[in-house]
Amino acid sequence: MCHRSVSSRIWDLLGTKTVSKGHIAVYLGETSKKRFMIPISYLNHPLFEGLLNLAEEEFGFNHPTGSLTIPCSKGYFISLTRLLKFS
């Protein structure tokens, strides 16, 4: 029986789902979720806080998937993150 290290098993589980340092993964939508990586600094921006408030109202703090899911369209989210990138 071949024993693999714990770190290699974790890497297999995470695969490409790892998040770069200083970023957080967020998901959009309710059924077919799209994953985006954003800088953590966006979380403190007033415009992004509005999205977080929507997520709290929609899902509360106990979302079934355990992930930060934001109920907005992909187009709106991309427009917002572009705006935040240059502000």
C-alpha distances in whole Angstrom, upper triangle without the diagonal:
4,6,10,13,15,18,16,15,19,20,18,20,23,23,27,28,28,32,34,35,39,38,37,36,38,39,42,43,42,40,39,38,38,36,38,38,41,42,42,46,47,46,49,51,54,53,50,50,52,49,47,50,50,46,47,50,47,44,45,42,40,39,36,34,34,35,39,40,44,46,48,48,46,50,51,48,48,52,51,48,50,53,51,50,54,55
4,6,10,13,15,13,12,16,17,16,18,21,21,24,25,25,29,31,32,35,35,34,33,36,36,40,41,40,39,37,36,36,34,36,35,38,39,39,43,44,43,46,49,51,51,47,48,50,47,45,48,48,44,45,48,46,43,43,41,38,37,35,33,33,33,37,38,42,44,46,46,44,47,48,45,45,49,48,45,47,50,48,47,50,52
4,7,9,12,10,10,13,15,14,16,19,19,23,24,23,27,28,29,33,32,32,31,34,34,38,39,39,38,36,35,35,32,34,33,36,37,36,40,41,41,44,46,49,48,45,45,47,45,42,45,46,42,43,46,44,40,41,38,36,35,33,30,30,31,34,36,40,42,44,44,42,46,47,43,43,47,46,43,46,48,46,45,48,49
4,6,8,7,7,10,11,11,13,15,16,19,20,20,23,25,26,29,29,28,28,31,31,35,37,36,35,34,32,32,29,31,30,32,33,33,37,38,37,40,43,45,45,41,42,44,41,39,43,43,39,40,43,41,38,38,36,34,33,31,28,28,28,31,33,37,39,41,41,39,42,43,40,40,44,43,40,42,45,42,41,45,46
4,5,5,6,9,10,11,13,14,15,19,19,18,21,22,23,26,27,26,26,29,30,34,36,36,35,34,32,31,28,29,28,30,31,30,34,35,35,38,40,43,43,39,40,42,40,38,41,41,37,38,41,40,37,37,34,32,32,30,27,26,27,30,32,35,38,40,40,38,41,42,39,39,42,41,38,40,43,40,39,42,44
4,5,5,6,9,10,11,12,14,17,17,16,19,21,21,24,24,24,23,26,27,31,33,33,32,31,29,29,26,27,26,28,28,28,31,33,32,35,37,40,40,36,37,39,37,34,37,38,34,35,38,37,33,33,30,29,28,27,24,23,24,26,29,32,35,37,38,36,39,40,36,36,40,39,36,38,41,38,37,41,41
4,5,5,6,9,10,10,12,15,15,13,16,17,18,21,21,21,21,24,26,29,32,32,32,30,28,27,24,25,23,25,25,25,29,30,30,32,35,38,38,34,35,37,35,33,36,36,33,34,37,36,32,33,30,28,28,27,24,22,22,25,27,31,34,35,36,34,37,37,34,34,37,36,33,35,38,35,34,37,38
4,5,5,6,9,10,10,13,14,13,17,18,19,23,22,22,22,25,26,29,32,32,31,29,27,26,24,25,23,26,27,27,30,31,31,34,36,39,39,35,36,39,36,34,37,37,34,35,38,37,33,34,31,30,29,27,24,23,23,26,28,31,34,36,36,34,37,37,34,34,37,37,33,36,38,36,35,38,39
4,5,5,6,9,10,13,14,14,17,19,21,24,23,22,21,24,25,28,30,30,29,27,25,25,23,24,23,26,27,27,31,32,31,34,36,39,38,35,36,38,35,33,36,36,32,33,36,34,31,32,29,27,26,25,22,21,21,24,26,30,33,34,35,33,36,37,33,34,37,36,33,36,38,36,35,39,40
4,5,5,6,8,11,11,10,14,16,17,20,19,18,18,21,22,25,27,27,27,25,23,23,20,21,20,23,24,23,27,28,27,30,33,35,35,31,32,34,31,29,32,32,29,30,33,31,28,29,26,24,23,22,19,18,18,21,23,27,30,31,32,30,33,34,30,31,34,33,30,33,35,33,32,36,37
4,5,5,6,9,9,9,12,14,16,19,18,18,17,20,21,24,27,27,27,25,22,21,19,20,18,21,22,23,26,27,27,30,32,35,34,31,32,34,31,29,33,33,29,31,34,32,29,30,27,26,25,24,20,20,19,21,23,26,29,31,31,29,32,33,29,29,32,32,29,31,34,31,30,34,35
4,6,5,9,10,11,14,17,19,22,21,20,18,21,21,25,26,26,25,23,22,21,19,20,20,23,24,25,29,29,29,32,34,37,36,32,33,35,32,31,34,33,30,31,34,32,29,31,28,27,25,23,20,20,19,22,24,27,29,31,31,29,32,33,30,30,33,33,30,32,35,33,32,36,37
4,6,9,9,10,13,16,18,21,19,18,16,18,19,22,24,23,23,21,19,19,17,19,18,22,23,23,27,27,27,30,32,35,34,30,31,33,29,28,31,30,27,28,31,29,26,27,25,23,21,20,16,16,16,19,21,24,27,28,29,27,30,31,28,28,32,31,29,31,34,32,31,35,36
4,6,5,6,10,13,15,18,16,14,13,15,16,20,22,22,22,20,17,17,14,15,15,18,20,20,24,24,24,27,29,31,30,27,28,30,27,25,28,28,25,26,29,27,25,26,23,22,20,19,15,15,14,17,19,22,24,26,26,24,27,28,25,25,29,28,25,27,30,28,27,31,32
4,5,7,10,13,16,19,17,16,14,17,17,20,23,23,22,20,18,17,14,16,15,19,20,21,25,25,25,29,30,33,31,28,30,31,28,27,30,30,27,29,31,29,27,28,26,25,23,22,18,18,17,19,20,23,26,27,26,24,27,28,25,25,28,28,25,27,30,28,27,31,32
4,5,8,11,14,17,14,14,12,15,15,18,20,22,21,18,16,14,11,12,12,15,17,19,22,22,23,26,27,30,29,25,27,29,26,25,28,28,25,27,30,28,26,27,26,25,22,22,18,18,16,18,19,21,24,24,24,21,24,25,22,21,25,25,22,24,27,25,24,27,29
4,6,10,13,15,12,11,9,11,12,16,18,19,19,17,14,12,9,10,10,13,16,17,20,20,20,24,25,27,26,23,24,26,23,22,25,25,22,24,27,25,22,24,22,21,19,18,15,14,12,14,15,18,21,22,22,19,22,23,20,20,23,23,20,22,25,24,23,26,28
4,7,9,12,10,10,9,12,14,18,20,22,22,20,17,15,12,12,10,13,14,15,18,19,19,22,24,27,26,22,24,26,23,22,26,26,23,24,28,26,24,25,22,22,20,20,17,16,14,15,17,19,23,23,24,21,24,25,21,21,24,23,20,22,25,23,22,25,27
4,6,8,6,6,7,10,13,16,20,21,22,20,17,15,11,10,7,9,10,11,15,15,16,19,20,23,23,19,21,23,21,19,23,23,21,22,26,25,23,23,21,21,20,21,17,16,13,13,16,18,21,22,22,20,22,22,19,18,22,20,17,19,22,19,18,22,23
4,6,6,8,9,13,16,19,22,24,25,23,20,17,14,12,8,9,9,10,13,15,16,18,20,23,23,20,21,24,22,21,25,25,23,25,28,27,26,26,24,24,23,24,21,19,16,16,18,20,23,23,24,21,23,23,20,19,22,20,17,19,21,18,17,20,21
4,6,8,11,14,18,21,24,26,28,26,22,20,16,14,11,11,9,9,12,14,15,17,19,22,23,20,21,24,22,21,25,26,24,25,28,28,26,26,24,25,24,25,22,20,18,17,20,21,25,25,26,23,25,25,21,21,23,21,18,20,22,19,17,20,21
4,7,11,13,17,20,23,26,27,26,22,20,16,14,10,9,6,6,8,11,11,13,15,19,19,16,18,21,20,18,22,23,21,23,26,26,25,24,22,24,23,25,22,20,17,16,19,19,23,23,24,22,24,23,19,19,21,19,15,17,19,15,14,17,18
4,7,10,13,16,20,22,24,22,18,16,12,10,6,5,4,5,8,9,10,13,14,18,17,14,16,19,17,16,19,21,18,20,23,23,22,22,20,21,20,22,19,17,14,13,15,16,20,20,21,18,20,20,16,16,18,16,13,15,17,14,13,17,17
4,6,10,13,17,19,20,19,15,14,10,8,6,6,6,6,10,10,9,13,14,17,17,13,14,17,15,13,17,18,15,17,20,20,18,19,16,18,16,18,15,14,10,9,12,13,17,17,18,17,19,18,15,15,18,16,13,16,18,15,15,19,19
4,7,10,14,15,17,15,12,10,7,6,5,6,9,9,13,12,11,15,16,19,18,14,15,17,14,13,17,17,14,16,19,18,17,18,16,17,15,16,13,12,8,7,9,11,14,15,16,14,17,17,13,14,17,16,13,16,18,16,16,20,21
4,7,10,12,14,13,9,8,6,5,6,7,10,11,13,11,11,15,15,17,15,12,13,15,11,11,14,14,11,13,16,15,14,15,14,15,12,14,12,11,7,5,6,7,11,11,13,12,15,14,11,12,15,14,12,15,17,15,16,20,20
4,7,9,10,9,6,5,5,6,9,11,14,14,17,15,14,18,18,19,17,14,15,16,12,12,15,13,10,14,16,13,12,15,14,15,12,13,10,11,7,6,5,6,9,10,11,10,13,13,10,12,15,14,14,17,19,18,18,22,23
4,7,9,8,5,5,7,8,11,12,16,16,18,16,15,19,18,19,16,13,15,14,11,12,14,12,10,13,15,12,12,15,16,16,13,14,12,13,10,9,6,5,6,6,7,7,10,10,8,11,14,13,13,16,18,17,19,22,22
4,6,6,5,7,10,12,15,16,19,20,22,19,18,21,21,21,18,16,17,16,12,13,15,12,10,14,14,11,11,15,16,16,13,13,12,14,12,11,7,6,5,6,7,8,11,12,11,13,16,15,16,19,20,20,22,25,25
4,6,6,9,12,14,17,19,22,22,24,22,20,24,23,23,21,18,19,18,14,15,16,13,11,13,14,10,10,14,15,14,11,11,11,13,12,11,8,8,7,9,10,12,15,15,14,17,19,19,20,22,24,24,25,28,29
4,6,9,12,15,19,21,24,25,27,24,23,27,27,27,24,22,23,21,18,18,20,17,14,17,17,13,13,17,18,17,13,12,11,14,13,14,11,12,10,12,12,13,16,17,16,19,21,21,22,24,26,26,27,31,31
4,7,10,13,17,19,23,24,26,23,23,27,26,27,24,21,23,22,18,19,21,18,16,19,20,16,16,19,20,19,15,14,13,15,14,14,11,12,11,12,11,11,15,16,15,17,20,20,20,22,25,25,26,29,30
4,6,10,13,15,19,20,22,20,20,23,23,24,21,18,20,20,16,16,19,16,14,17,18,15,14,17,18,17,13,13,11,13,11,11,8,9,10,11,11,10,14,15,13,14,18,18,17,20,22,22,23,26,27
4,7,10,13,17,18,20,18,18,22,22,23,20,17,19,19,16,16,19,17,15,18,20,17,17,19,19,19,16,16,13,15,12,11,9,10,11,11,10,8,12,13,11,12,15,16,15,17,20,19,20,23,24
4,7,10,13,15,18,16,16,20,20,22,19,16,18,19,15,16,19,17,15,18,20,18,17,19,19,18,15,16,13,14,10,10,9,10,12,13,12,10,13,14,11,12,16,15,14,16,19,18,18,22,23
4,6,10,12,14,13,13,17,17,19,17,14,16,17,14,15,18,17,15,18,21,19,18,20,19,20,17,18,15,15,12,10,10,11,13,13,12,10,12,13,10,10,13,13,10,13,16,14,14,18,19
4,7,9,12,11,12,15,16,18,17,14,16,18,15,15,19,19,17,19,22,21,20,21,20,21,19,20,17,16,12,11,12,13,16,15,16,13,15,15,12,11,14,13,10,13,15,14,13,17,18
4,6,8,7,9,12,12,15,14,11,13,16,13,13,17,17,16,18,21,21,20,21,20,21,19,22,19,18,14,12,13,13,16,15,16,14,15,14,11,11,13,11,8,11,13,10,10,14,14
4,5,6,8,10,11,15,14,11,14,16,15,14,18,19,18,20,23,23,22,22,21,23,21,24,21,19,16,14,16,15,19,18,19,17,18,17,14,13,15,13,10,12,13,10,9,13,13
4,5,6,8,10,13,14,11,12,15,14,13,16,18,17,18,21,22,21,20,18,20,20,22,20,18,15,13,15,15,19,19,20,19,20,19,15,16,17,15,12,15,15,12,12,15,15
4,5,6,7,11,12,10,11,14,14,13,16,18,18,19,22,23,22,22,20,23,22,25,23,21,18,15,17,17,20,20,21,20,21,19,16,16,17,14,11,14,13,10,10,13,11
4,5,5,9,9,6,8,11,11,11,14,15,15,17,19,20,20,20,19,22,21,24,22,20,17,14,15,14,17,16,18,16,17,15,12,13,13,10,8,11,11,7,9,11,10
4,6,8,9,6,6,10,9,8,11,13,13,14,17,18,17,17,15,18,18,21,20,18,15,11,13,12,15,16,18,17,19,16,13,15,16,12,11,14,14,10,12,15,14
4,6,9,7,7,10,11,10,12,15,15,15,18,20,20,19,18,21,21,24,23,21,18,15,17,15,18,18,21,20,21,18,16,17,17,14,13,16,14,11,13,15,13
4,6,5,6,9,10,10,12,14,15,16,18,20,21,20,20,23,22,26,25,23,20,16,17,15,18,17,19,19,19,16,14,15,14,11,11,13,11,8,11,12,10
4,5,5,6,9,10,10,13,14,15,17,19,20,19,19,23,22,26,25,24,21,17,18,15,17,16,18,19,19,15,14,16,15,11,12,15,12,10,14,14,12
4,5,5,7,9,10,11,13,15,16,17,19,19,19,23,22,25,24,23,20,16,16,13,14,13,15,16,15,12,11,13,11,8,10,12,10,8,12,13,11
4,5,5,6,9,10,11,13,14,15,16,17,17,20,19,22,21,20,17,13,13,10,12,12,14,14,14,11,9,12,11,8,9,12,10,9,12,14,12
4,5,5,6,9,10,10,12,14,15,14,14,18,18,21,21,19,16,13,13,11,13,13,16,17,18,14,13,15,15,11,12,15,14,12,15,17,15
4,5,5,6,9,10,11,12,14,14,15,18,18,21,21,20,18,14,13,10,11,11,14,16,16,13,12,15,14,11,13,16,14,13,17,18,16
4,5,5,6,9,10,10,12,13,14,16,15,18,18,17,15,11,10,7,8,8,11,12,14,10,9,13,13,10,11,15,14,13,16,18,17
4,5,5,6,9,10,10,10,10,13,13,16,16,15,12,9,9,7,9,10,14,15,17,14,12,15,16,13,13,17,17,15,18,20,19
4,5,5,6,9,10,9,11,14,14,17,18,17,15,12,11,9,10,12,15,17,19,15,14,18,18,15,16,20,19,17,20,23,21
4,5,5,6,8,9,11,14,13,16,17,16,15,11,10,7,7,9,12,15,16,13,13,16,17,14,16,19,19,18,21,23,22
4,5,5,6,7,9,11,9,13,13,13,11,8,7,5,6,9,13,14,17,14,13,17,18,15,16,20,20,19,21,24,23
4,5,5,4,6,9,9,13,14,13,12,10,9,9,10,13,16,18,20,18,16,20,21,18,19,23,22,21,24,26,25
4,6,6,9,11,11,14,16,16,15,13,11,10,10,13,16,19,21,18,17,21,22,19,21,24,24,23,26,28,27
4,6,9,10,9,12,14,14,13,12,9,9,7,11,14,17,19,17,16,20,21,19,21,24,24,23,26,28,27
4,6,7,5,8,10,10,10,9,8,9,9,13,16,18,21,19,18,21,23,21,21,25,25,24,26,29,28
4,6,7,10,12,11,11,10,10,11,12,15,19,21,23,21,20,23,25,22,23,26,26,25,27,30,29
4,6,10,11,9,10,9,10,12,14,17,20,22,25,22,20,24,25,23,23,26,27,24,27,30,28
4,6,8,7,9,10,11,13,15,18,21,23,26,24,22,25,27,25,25,29,29,27,29,32,31
4,6,5,7,8,8,11,12,16,18,19,23,22,19,23,25,23,23,26,27,26,27,31,30
4,6,8,10,10,13,14,18,20,21,24,24,22,24,27,26,25,29,30,28,30,33,33
4,5,8,9,12,14,17,19,19,23,22,20,22,25,24,23,27,28,27,28,31,31
4,7,9,12,15,18,20,20,24,23,20,23,25,24,23,26,27,25,27,30,30
4,6,10,12,15,17,17,20,20,17,19,22,20,19,22,24,22,23,27,26
4,7,10,12,15,15,18,17,14,16,19,17,16,20,21,19,20,23,23
4,7,9,12,12,15,14,12,15,17,16,15,19,20,19,20,24,24
4,6,9,10,13,11,9,12,14,13,13,17,17,16,19,22,21
4,7,9,12,10,10,13,15,14,15,18,19,18,21,23,23
4,7,8,7,7,10,11,11,13,15,16,16,19,21,21
4,5,5,6,9,10,11,12,14,16,17,18,21,21
4,6,5,6,9,10,11,12,14,15,16,19,20
4,5,5,6,9,10,11,12,14,15,17,19
4,6,5,6,9,10,11,12,14,16,17
4,5,5,6,9,10,10,12,15,15
4,5,5,6,9,10,10,13,14
4,6,5,6,9,10,11,13
4,5,5,6,9,10,11
4,5,5,6,9,10
4,5,5,7,9
4,5,6,6
4,5,5
4,6
4
